[in-house]
C-alpha cells in the first residue's frame, strides 16, 4: 500500500488514522497538481521550440531557394545561349544569316547600322571573328539613359577588325547582297513592320530609279550616297517633330549627292595635276 510508512509516521506523531490519510491525500493532490503543471509547461516549451526550429528551417529553405533562383537567373543572363528556346524544325538548306555581334546589338536597339555588315564579305568577317573571340570578355558602354551597362566584347566594334566600308562606298553588288539580309535581320529582332516595309520600299525605289543603270558612274554612286545620307538622317530624326519616312525619294537631294561626288572628283583630279606639275 502506497505511503504506508508516511501514514504510520503521522499516526505516531499523534494524528488519527483518518487524519493521516486525509493529510497524505491532500499532499499527493498538491504534489500531483504541481507535477502536471510542470509537465504542461515543459510540453508548451517543447512545442514552442519545435515551432521555432520548424520556422527557422522554413526560413533557411526559403533563403536557399531564393539563392538558387538568383544563381539560376544570373546564369541565364550570363549564358543566354544555353537557355535559348529550341525551335523544332528541319535543318534549313539556306545559310543562316549571322552578322557581327556589333551589328546585331545595333539592330536590337533599333540604331543605325552600316550595310557592310550584311554583305557577303561582312558576314564572312563575322564568321571568322566568332571563331577567335573570347565569349566571356565584357566591356562597359554608355547607354541612351546616360547610364552605363556591361556588354560582351564581341558586341563592340573591334578597332583591329577588317575595315568597315561606308554605305556610299559600297558597290551595287554589295548593296544587293546586304539589303535583303538586313531586312531579314530587322524582322528577326522585331522591328515594327511599318519600318521594315519603309526600308523595303526605299531600297526598291533606289533600284528602280532611272539613274540606277546610267552609264554615268557618278549618277549610280549618287544613289548610294543618297541612301547612306538619308538613312542615317532618318535615324537621327526619330522621336523628333521633324521626322519623316524614306520611301519617297527626294530628287533634289539626289542631284546634290551627284554634285558632291562631281566636286570631289574635280578636287582629286586638280590635286593630281598640281602634284605632277611640281
LUMTI-497824 format. One line per 10 residues: number of its first residue (from 1); for each residue y, x, z negated of N, C-alpha, C. Coordinates in nm, 2 decimals. Layout:
NUM) Y,X,Z,Y,X,Z,Y,X,Z ~ ...
# end
This chain:
1) -0.12,0.09,0.00,0.00,0.00,0.00,0.12,0.09,0.00 ~ 0.22,0.05,0.09,0.34,0.13,0.10,0.43,0.13,-0.02 ~ 0.50,0.24,-0.05,0.59,0.25,-0.16,0.52,0.23,-0.30 ~ 0.39,0.24,-0.31,0.33,0.22,-0.44,0.38,0.32,-0.55 ~ 0.39,0.44,-0.51,0.44,0.54,-0.61,0.58,0.51,-0.65 ~ 0.67,0.48,-0.55,0.81,0.45,-0.59,0.82,0.32,-0.67 ~ 0.73,0.22,-0.64,0.73,0.10,-0.72,0.69,0.12,-0.87 ~ 0.59,0.21,-0.88,0.55,0.24,-1.02,0.66,0.32,-1.10 ~ 0.73,0.40,-1.02,0.83,0.48,-1.09,0.94,0.38,-1.14 ~ 0.97,0.28,-1.06,1.08,0.18,-1.10,1.03,0.10,-1.22
11) 0.90,0.07,-1.22,0.84,-0.01,-1.33,0.85,0.07,-1.46 ~ 0.81,0.20,-1.44,0.81,0.29,-1.56,0.96,0.31,-1.61 ~ 1.06,0.29,-1.52,1.20,0.30,-1.56,1.25,0.18,-1.63 ~ 1.16,0.07,-1.64,1.20,-0.05,-1.72,1.22,-0.17,-1.63 ~ 1.20,-0.17,-1.50,1.21,-0.28,-1.42,1.08,-0.36,-1.41 ~ 1.09,-0.49,-1.40,0.97,-0.57,-1.39,0.91,-0.55,-1.25 ~ 0.79,-0.60,-1.23,0.72,-0.58,-1.10,0.80,-0.64,-0.99 ~ 0.85,-0.77,-1.01,0.93,-0.83,-0.91,1.06,-0.76,-0.88 ~ 1.12,-0.71,-0.99,1.25,-0.64,-0.97,1.23,-0.51,-0.89 ~ 1.12,-0.44,-0.92,1.09,-0.32,-0.85,1.06,-0.35,-0.70
21) 0.98,-0.46,-0.67,0.95,-0.50,-0.54,1.08,-0.54,-0.46 ~ 1.17,-0.61,-0.52,1.29,-0.65,-0.46,1.38,-0.53,-0.43 ~ 1.39,-0.44,-0.52,1.47,-0.32,-0.50,1.42,-0.24,-0.38 ~ 1.29,-0.22,-0.38,1.23,-0.14,-0.27,1.25,-0.21,-0.14 ~ 1.24,-0.35,-0.14,1.26,-0.42,-0.02,1.40,-0.41,0.03 ~ 1.50,-0.42,-0.06,1.64,-0.41,-0.02,1.67,-0.27,0.03 ~ 1.61,-0.16,-0.04,1.63,-0.03,0.01,1.57,-0.01,0.15 ~ 1.45,-0.06,0.17,1.39,-0.05,0.30,1.48,-0.11,0.41 ~ 1.53,-0.23,0.38,1.61,-0.31,0.47,1.74,-0.22,0.51 ~ 1.80,-0.17,0.41,1.92,-0.09,0.43,1.89,0.04,0.52
31) 1.78,0.10,0.48,1.74,0.22,0.55,1.70,0.19,0.69 ~ 1.62,0.08,0.71,1.58,0.04,0.84,1.70,0.00,0.93 ~ 1.79,-0.07,0.87,1.91,-0.10,0.95,1.99,0.02,0.99 ~ 2.00,0.12,0.90,2.07,0.24,0.93,1.99,0.32,1.05 ~ 1.86,0.32,1.04,1.78,0.39,1.14,1.80,0.32,1.28 ~ 1.80,0.18,1.27,1.82,0.11,1.40,1.96,0.14,1.46 ~ 2.06,0.14,1.37,2.19,0.17,1.42,2.20,0.31,1.48 ~ 2.14,0.40,1.41,2.13,0.54,1.46,2.06,0.55,1.60 ~ 1.95,0.47,1.61,1.87,0.47,1.73,1.95,0.41,1.84 ~ 2.02,0.30,1.81,2.10,0.23,1.91,2.22,0.32,1.96
41) 2.28,0.39,1.86,2.39,0.48,1.90,2.34,0.60,1.99 ~ 2.22,0.65,1.96,2.16,0.75,2.04,2.13,0.71,2.18 ~ 2.07,0.58,2.19,2.04,0.53,2.32,2.17,0.51,2.40 ~ 2.27,0.46,2.34,2.40,0.45,2.41,2.45,0.58,2.46 ~ 2.44,0.68,2.37,2.48,0.82,2.41,2.40,0.87,2.53 ~ 2.27,0.85,2.52,2.19,0.89,2.63,2.22,0.82,2.76 ~ 2.25,0.69,2.75,2.29,0.61,2.87,2.42,0.67,2.93 ~ 2.51,0.70,2.84,2.64,0.75,2.89,2.62,0.89,2.96 ~ 2.53,0.97,2.90,2.50,1.10,2.95,2.44,1.09,3.09 ~ 2.34,0.99,3.10,2.27,0.97,3.23,2.37,0.92,3.33
51) 2.46,0.83,3.29,2.56,0.77,3.38,2.65,0.88,3.43 ~ 2.70,0.97,3.34,2.79,1.08,3.37,2.72,1.17,3.47 ~ 2.59,1.21,3.44,2.52,1.30,3.52,2.50,1.24,3.66 ~ 2.47,1.11,3.66,2.45,1.04,3.79,2.58,1.04,3.87 ~ 2.69,1.02,3.80,2.82,1.02,3.87,2.86,1.16,3.92 ~ 2.83,1.26,3.84,2.85,1.40,3.88,2.77,1.43,4.00 ~ 2.64,1.39,4.00,2.55,1.41,4.11,2.60,1.34,4.24 ~ 2.65,1.22,4.22,2.70,1.14,4.33,2.83,1.21,4.39 ~ 2.92,1.26,4.30,3.04,1.32,4.34,3.01,1.45,4.41 ~ 2.91,1.53,4.36,2.87,1.65,4.42,2.81,1.63,4.56
61) 2.73,1.52,4.57,2.68,1.49,4.70,2.78,1.44,4.80 ~ 2.88,1.37,4.75,2.99,1.33,4.84,3.07,1.45,4.89 ~ 3.10,1.54,4.80,3.18,1.66,4.84,3.09,1.74,4.94 ~ 2.96,1.75,4.91,2.88,1.82,5.00,2.87,1.76,5.14 ~ 2.87,1.62,5.14,2.87,1.55,5.27,3.00,1.58,5.34 ~ 3.11,1.58,5.27,3.24,1.60,5.33,3.25,1.74,5.39 ~ 3.20,1.84,5.31,3.20,1.98,5.36,3.11,1.99,5.49 ~ 3.00,1.92,5.49,2.91,1.93,5.61,2.98,1.86,5.73 ~ 3.05,1.75,5.70,3.12,1.68,5.81,3.23,1.76,5.86 ~ 3.31,1.83,5.77,3.42,1.91,5.81,3.37,2.03,5.89
71) 3.26,2.09,5.85,3.20,2.20,5.92,3.15,2.16,6.06 ~ 3.10,2.03,6.06,3.05,1.98,6.19,3.17,1.96,6.29 ~ 3.28,1.90,6.23,3.40,1.88,6.31,3.46,2.01,6.36 ~ 3.46,2.11,6.27,3.51,2.24,6.31,3.43,2.30,6.42 ~ 3.29,2.28,6.41,3.20,2.34,6.51,3.22,2.27,6.64 ~ 3.25,2.13,6.63,3.27,2.06,6.76,3.40,2.10,6.83 ~ 3.50,2.14,6.75,3.63,2.18,6.80,3.61,2.32,6.87 ~ 3.54,2.41,6.80,3.53,2.54,6.85,3.43,2.55,6.96 ~ 3.33,2.47,6.96,3.22,2.47,7.06,3.21,2.34,7.14 ~ 3.31,2.30,7.21,3.32,2.17,7.27,3.21,2.16,7.37
81) 3.17,2.27,7.44,3.07,2.26,7.55,2.94,2.22,7.49 ~ 2.91,2.26,7.36,2.78,2.23,7.30,2.76,2.08,7.28 ~ 2.88,2.01,7.25,2.87,1.87,7.22,2.92,1.78,7.33 ~ 2.95,1.84,7.45,2.99,1.76,7.56,2.88,1.66,7.60 ~ 2.91,1.53,7.62,2.81,1.43,7.65,2.74,1.46,7.78 ~ 2.61,1.43,7.78,2.53,1.45,7.90,2.56,1.34,8.00 ~ 2.57,1.38,8.13,2.59,1.28,8.23,2.46,1.29,8.32 ~ 2.37,1.19,8.30,2.24,1.19,8.37,2.26,1.16,8.51 ~ 2.20,1.24,8.60,2.21,1.21,8.74,2.14,1.33,8.81 ~ 2.13,1.31,8.94,2.07,1.41,9.03,2.16,1.53,9.04
91) 2.11,1.65,9.06,2.19,1.77,9.08,2.26,1.75,9.21 ~ 2.40,1.77,9.21,2.48,1.74,9.33,2.46,1.85,9.43 ~ 2.46,1.81,9.56,2.45,1.91,9.67,2.58,1.98,9.69 ~ 2.69,1.91,9.67,2.82,1.97,9.69,2.85,2.07,9.58 ~ 2.92,2.18,9.60,2.96,2.27,9.50,3.05,2.21,9.40 ~ 3.03,2.24,9.27,3.12,2.19,9.17,3.26,2.26,9.17 ~ 3.37,2.19,9.16,3.50,2.25,9.16,3.53,2.29,9.02 ~ 3.54,2.42,8.99,3.57,2.48,8.86,3.68,2.58,8.87 ~ 3.81,2.53,8.86,3.92,2.62,8.88,3.93,2.70,8.75 ~ 4.03,2.80,8.75,4.06,2.88,8.64,4.09,2.79,8.52
101) 4.06,2.84,8.40,4.09,2.76,8.28,4.24,2.75,8.26 ~ 4.32,2.84,8.31,4.46,2.83,8.30,4.51,2.70,8.38 ~ 4.45,2.69,8.50,4.48,2.57,8.59,4.43,2.44,8.53 ~ 4.31,2.45,8.47,4.26,2.33,8.40,4.35,2.28,8.29 ~ 4.40,2.38,8.21,4.49,2.34,8.10,4.62,2.28,8.15 ~ 4.67,2.33,8.26,4.79,2.28,8.32,4.77,2.13,8.36 ~ 4.65,2.11,8.43,4.63,1.97,8.48,4.60,1.88,8.37 ~ 4.53,1.92,8.26,4.51,1.83,8.15,4.64,1.79,8.09 ~ 4.74,1.88,8.09,4.87,1.84,8.03,4.96,1.77,8.12 ~ 4.91,1.76,8.25,5.00,1.69,8.35,5.11,1.78,8.40
111) 5.10,1.91,8.38,5.20,2.00,8.42,5.19,2.05,8.56 ~ 5.29,2.11,8.61,5.29,2.17,8.75,5.19,2.28,8.75 ~ 5.11,2.28,8.86,5.01,2.39,8.88,5.01,2.43,9.03 ~ 5.01,2.56,9.05,5.01,2.61,9.19,4.88,2.57,9.26 ~ 4.89,2.54,9.39,4.78,2.50,9.47,4.68,2.62,9.49 ~ 4.73,2.74,9.47,4.64,2.86,9.49,4.51,2.85,9.41 ~ 4.52,2.80,9.29,4.40,2.79,9.20,4.29,2.71,9.26 ~ 4.32,2.62,9.36,4.23,2.53,9.42,4.19,2.57,9.56 ~ 4.24,2.68,9.61,4.19,2.73,9.74,4.05,2.80,9.72 ~ 3.99,2.82,9.82,3.85,2.89,9.81,3.87,3.02,9.74
121) 3.98,3.10,9.77,4.00,3.23,9.71,4.02,3.21,9.56 ~ 4.11,3.11,9.52,4.14,3.09,9.38,4.01,3.04,9.30 ~ 3.93,2.96,9.36,3.81,2.91,9.29,3.71,3.03,9.28 ~ 3.71,3.12,9.38,3.62,3.23,9.37,3.66,3.33,9.26 ~ 3.80,3.35,9.25,3.85,3.43,9.14,3.82,3.38,9.01 ~ 3.83,3.24,8.99,3.79,3.18,8.87,3.65,3.20,8.83 ~ 3.56,3.19,8.93,3.42,3.21,8.91,3.39,3.35,8.86 ~ 3.45,3.45,8.92,3.43,3.59,8.88,3.49,3.61,8.74 ~ 3.61,3.55,8.71,3.67,3.57,8.58,3.58,3.51,8.47 ~ 3.52,3.40,8.50,3.44,3.33,8.39,3.32,3.41,8.35
131) 3.28,3.51,8.44,3.16,3.59,8.41,3.19,3.70,8.32 ~ 3.32,3.74,8.31,3.36,3.86,8.23,3.45,3.82,8.11 ~ 3.50,3.70,8.11,3.59,3.66,8.00,3.52,3.65,7.87 ~ 3.59,3.68,7.76,3.54,3.67,7.62,3.57,3.52,7.58 ~ 3.47,3.44,7.56,3.49,3.29,7.54,3.55,3.26,7.41 ~ 3.54,3.35,7.31,3.59,3.32,7.17,3.73,3.37,7.14 ~ 3.78,3.45,7.24,3.92,3.50,7.21,4.02,3.39,7.21 ~ 4.11,3.39,7.12,4.22,3.29,7.11,4.35,3.35,7.11 ~ 4.45,3.28,7.17,4.59,3.32,7.17,4.68,3.21,7.13 ~ 4.80,3.24,7.07,4.89,3.13,7.03,4.99,3.11,7.14
141) 5.02,2.98,7.17,5.11,2.94,7.27,5.21,2.84,7.21 ~ 5.34,2.84,7.26,5.43,2.73,7.21,5.39,2.60,7.29 ~ 5.40,2.49,7.21,5.37,2.36,7.27,5.50,2.29,7.30 ~ 5.49,2.17,7.36,5.61,2.09,7.40,5.69,2.04,7.28 ~ 5.63,2.03,7.17,5.70,1.98,7.05,5.76,2.09,6.96 ~ 5.77,2.21,7.03,5.83,2.32,6.96,5.74,2.39,6.86 ~ 5.62,2.33,6.84,5.53,2.39,6.75,5.44,2.49,6.83 ~ 5.34,2.55,6.77,5.25,2.65,6.83,5.11,2.60,6.81 ~ 5.03,2.63,6.91,4.89,2.60,6.90,4.80,2.71,6.95 ~ 4.68,2.72,6.90,4.59,2.82,6.94,4.51,2.77,7.06
151) 4.50,2.85,7.17,4.41,2.81,7.28,4.33,2.93,7.32 ~ 4.22,2.90,7.39,4.13,3.01,7.43,4.20,3.10,7.53 ~ 4.17,3.23,7.52,4.24,3.33,7.61,4.22,3.30,7.76 ~ 4.10,3.24,7.79,4.07,3.22,7.93,4.15,3.10,7.98 ~ 4.22,3.03,7.90,4.30,2.92,7.94,4.45,2.96,7.97 ~ 4.47,3.09,7.95,4.60,3.15,7.96,4.60,3.24,8.09 ~ 4.71,3.24,8.16,4.72,3.32,8.28,4.71,3.47,8.25 ~ 4.61,3.53,8.31,4.59,3.67,8.28,4.68,3.76,8.37 ~ 4.77,3.84,8.31,4.86,3.91,8.39,4.79,4.02,8.48 ~ 4.67,4.05,8.44,4.59,4.16,8.51,4.51,4.09,8.62
161) 4.50,3.96,8.63,4.42,3.89,8.72,4.48,3.91,8.86 ~ 4.40,3.87,8.96,4.44,3.87,9.10,4.57,3.80,9.12 ~ 4.66,3.85,9.20,4.79,3.78,9.22,4.78,3.64,9.27 ~ 4.86,3.55,9.21,4.86,3.41,9.25,4.96,3.39,9.36 ~ 4.92,3.33,9.47,5.01,3.31,9.59,5.09,3.18,9.56 ~ 5.22,3.19,9.59,5.31,3.08,9.57,5.27,2.97,9.68 ~ 5.30,2.85,9.65,5.27,2.74,9.74,5.33,2.76,9.88 ~ 5.46,2.81,9.88,5.53,2.83,10.01,5.47,2.94,10.09 ~ 5.39,3.03,10.03,5.33,3.14,10.10,5.19,3.12,10.14 ~ 5.14,3.00,10.11,5.00,2.97,10.15,5.00,2.94,10.30
171) 4.88,2.96,10.36,4.86,2.92,10.50,4.83,2.77,10.50 ~ 4.83,2.71,10.61,4.79,2.57,10.62,4.64,2.56,10.59 ~ 4.57,2.66,10.63,4.42,2.66,10.60,4.40,2.66,10.44 ~ 4.48,2.74,10.37,4.48,2.74,10.23,4.51,2.60,10.17 ~ 4.62,2.55,10.23,4.67,2.41,10.18,4.56,2.31,10.20 ~ 4.49,2.31,10.31,4.39,2.21,10.34,4.27,2.23,10.25 ~ 4.24,2.35,10.21,4.13,2.37,10.11,4.17,2.32,9.97 ~ 4.30,2.35,9.93,4.34,2.32,9.80,4.37,2.17,9.77 ~ 4.43,2.10,9.86,4.48,1.97,9.83,4.37,1.87,9.79 ~ 4.26,1.86,9.86,4.15,1.77,9.81,4.09,1.81,9.68
181) 4.08,1.94,9.66,4.02,1.99,9.53,4.11,1.96,9.41 ~ 4.25,1.97,9.43,4.34,1.93,9.33,4.34,1.78,9.30 ~ 4.33,1.70,9.41,4.32,1.56,9.39,4.20,1.52,9.30 ~ 4.08,1.59,9.33,3.96,1.56,9.25,3.98,1.60,9.11 ~ 4.05,1.72,9.09,4.07,1.76,8.95,4.17,1.67,8.88 ~ 4.27,1.62,8.95,4.36,1.52,8.88,4.28,1.40,8.83 ~ 4.19,1.35,8.91,4.11,1.23,8.87,4.02,1.27,8.76 ~ 3.96,1.39,8.76,3.87,1.43,8.66,3.94,1.44,8.52 ~ 4.07,1.47,8.52,4.15,1.49,8.40,4.24,1.36,8.37 ~ 4.20,1.25,8.43,4.26,1.12,8.40,4.40,1.11,8.43
191) 4.45,1.16,8.54,4.59,1.14,8.58,4.60,0.99,8.62 ~ 4.71,0.93,8.59,4.73,0.79,8.63,4.71,0.78,8.78 ~ 4.65,0.67,8.82,4.61,0.65,8.96,4.73,0.65,9.05 ~ 4.84,0.59,9.01,4.96,0.59,9.09,5.01,0.73,9.12 ~ 5.00,0.82,9.03,5.04,0.96,9.05,4.95,1.03,9.15 ~ 4.82,1.00,9.14,4.72,1.06,9.23,4.75,1.01,9.37 ~ 4.77,0.88,9.38,4.80,0.82,9.51,4.93,0.87,9.57 ~ 5.03,0.90,9.49,5.15,0.95,9.54,5.13,1.09,9.60 ~ 5.05,1.18,9.54,5.02,1.31,9.59,4.94,1.30,9.72 ~ 4.85,1.20,9.73,4.77,1.19,9.85,4.86,1.15,9.96
201) 4.95,1.05,9.94,5.04,1.01,10.05,5.14,1.12,10.08 ~ 5.19,1.19,9.98,5.28,1.30,10.00,5.22,1.41,10.09 ~ 5.10,1.45,10.06,5.04,1.56,10.14,4.99,1.51,10.28 ~ 4.96,1.38,10.28,4.92,1.33,10.42,5.05,1.32,10.50 ~ 5.16,1.28,10.45,5.28,1.28,10.52,5.32,1.41,10.58 ~ 5.30,1.52,10.50,5.33,1.65,10.55,5.23,1.69,10.66 ~ 5.11,1.65,10.65,5.01,1.68,10.76,5.05,1.60,10.89 ~ 5.10,1.48,10.87,5.14,1.40,10.99,5.27,1.43,11.04 ~ 5.35,1.52,10.98,5.49,1.54,11.02,5.48,1.61,11.16 ~ 5.59,1.59,11.24,5.59,1.64,11.38,5.60,1.79,11.38
211) 5.65,1.85,11.27,5.65,2.00,11.27,5.52,2.07,11.23 ~ 5.43,1.99,11.19,5.30,2.05,11.14,5.23,2.13,11.24 ~ 5.24,2.09,11.37,5.17,2.17,11.48,5.27,2.22,11.58 ~ 5.40,2.25,11.53,5.50,2.30,11.61,5.47,2.45,11.65 ~ 5.50,2.49,11.77,5.48,2.64,11.80,5.58,2.73,11.72 ~ 5.68,2.67,11.67,5.78,2.74,11.58,5.72,2.75,11.44 ~ 5.68,2.88,11.41,5.61,2.90,11.28,5.71,2.87,11.16 ~ 5.84,2.89,11.18,5.93,2.86,11.07,5.93,2.71,11.04 ~ 5.91,2.63,11.14,5.90,2.48,11.11,5.77,2.45,11.03 ~ 5.66,2.51,11.07,5.54,2.49,10.99,5.55,2.54,10.85
221) 5.61,2.66,10.83,5.63,2.71,10.70,5.73,2.63,10.62 ~ 5.83,2.57,10.69,5.93,2.49,10.62,5.87,2.37,10.55 ~ 5.76,2.31,10.61,5.69,2.20,10.54,5.62,2.25,10.41 ~ 5.57,2.37,10.42,5.50,2.42,10.30,5.60,2.46,10.19 ~ 5.72,2.51,10.23,5.83,2.54,10.14,5.88,2.42,10.08 ~ 5.90,2.31,10.16,5.95,2.18,10.11,5.85,2.13,10.01 ~ 5.72,2.14,10.04,5.61,2.09,9.94,5.62,2.16,9.81 ~ 5.64,2.29,9.81,5.64,2.37,9.69,5.77,2.33,9.61 ~ 5.88,2.33,9.68,6.01,2.30,9.61,6.01,2.16,9.54 ~ 5.97,2.06,9.62,5.99,1.92,9.58,5.88,1.88,9.47
231) 5.76,1.94,9.49,5.66,1.91,9.39,5.70,1.97,9.25 ~ 5.75,2.09,9.25,5.80,2.15,9.13,5.92,2.07,9.07 ~ 6.01,2.03,9.16,6.13,1.95,9.11,6.08,1.82,9.05 ~ 5.98,1.76,9.12,5.93,1.63,9.07,5.88,1.64,8.92 ~ 5.80,1.75,8.90,5.75,1.77,8.76,5.86,1.79,8.66 ~ 5.97,1.86,8.71,6.08,1.89,8.62,6.16,1.76,8.59 ~ 6.16,1.67,8.68,6.24,1.54,8.66,6.16,1.44,8.58 ~ 6.04,1.45,8.56,5.96,1.35,8.49,6.02,1.32,8.35 ~ 6.03,1.19,8.32,6.08,1.15,8.19,6.23,1.13,8.19 ~ 6.30,1.17,8.30,6.44,1.15,8.31,6.48,1.03,8.39
241) 6.61,0.99,8.38,6.65,0.87,8.46,6.66,0.91,8.61 ~ 6.66,1.03,8.64,6.68,1.07,8.78,6.55,1.10,8.85 ~ 6.44,1.06,8.79,6.31,1.09,8.85,6.29,1.01,8.98 ~ 6.19,1.05,9.06,6.17,0.99,9.19,6.02,1.01,9.23 ~ 5.98,0.96,9.35,5.85,0.98,9.39,5.85,1.07,9.52 ~ 5.73,1.12,9.56,5.73,1.22,9.66,5.68,1.17,9.80 ~ 5.62,1.06,9.80,5.55,1.02,9.93,5.64,1.00,10.05 ~ 5.77,0.97,10.03,5.86,0.96,10.14,5.94,1.09,10.16 ~ 5.91,1.15,10.27,5.97,1.29,10.29,6.12,1.28,10.32 ~ 6.20,1.38,10.27,6.34,1.39,10.29,6.36,1.49,10.40
251) 6.39,1.44,10.52,6.40,1.53,10.64,6.52,1.62,10.62 ~ 6.63,1.58,10.55,6.74,1.67,10.53,6.70,1.79,10.46 ~ 6.62,1.77,10.35,6.57,1.89,10.27,6.47,1.97,10.35 ~ 6.40,1.91,10.44,6.31,1.99,10.52,6.39,2.08,10.62 ~ 6.49,2.03,10.67,6.58,2.11,10.76,6.64,2.22,10.68 ~ 6.68,2.19,10.55,6.74,2.30,10.47,6.63,2.41,10.44 ~ 6.51,2.36,10.42,6.40,2.46,10.40,6.38,2.55,10.52 ~ 6.39,2.49,10.64,6.38,2.58,10.76,6.49,2.67,10.77 ~ 6.61,2.62,10.74,6.73,2.71,10.74,6.72,2.82,10.64 ~ 6.66,2.80,10.53,6.64,2.90,10.42,6.55,3.01,10.48
261) 6.44,2.97,10.54,6.34,3.06,10.59,6.41,3.14,10.71 ~ 6.49,3.07,10.79,6.55,3.14,10.90,6.65,3.25,10.85 ~ 6.72,3.22,10.75,6.82,3.31,10.69,6.74,3.43,10.63 ~ 6.63,3.40,10.56,6.55,3.51,10.51,6.50,3.61,10.62 ~ 6.46,3.55,10.73,6.41,3.62,10.84,6.52,3.71,10.90 ~ 6.64,3.65,10.91,6.75,3.73,10.97,6.79,3.84,10.88 ~ 6.79,3.81,10.75,6.83,3.92,10.65,6.73,4.03,10.65 ~ 6.60,4.00,10.66,6.50,4.10,10.67,6.51,4.19,10.79 ~ 6.53,4.12,10.91,6.55,4.20,11.03,6.67,4.28,11.03 ~ 6.78,4.23,10.97,6.90,4.31,10.95,6.88,4.44,10.87
271) 6.81,4.42,10.76,6.78,4.54,10.67,6.69,4.64,10.74 ~ 6.60,4.59,10.83,6.52,4.69,10.90,6.60,4.77,11.00 ~ 6.69,4.70,11.07,6.78,4.76,11.17,6.86,4.87,11.10 ~ 6.92,4.84,10.98,7.00,4.93,10.91,6.92,5.05,10.87 ~ 6.80,5.03,10.82,6.72,5.14,10.77,6.68,5.23,10.89 ~ 6.65,5.17,11.01,6.62,5.25,11.13,6.74,5.33,11.17 ~ 6.86,5.27,11.17,6.98,5.34,11.22,7.02,5.45,11.13 ~ 6.97,5.45,11.01,7.00,5.56,10.92,6.90,5.67,10.93
# end
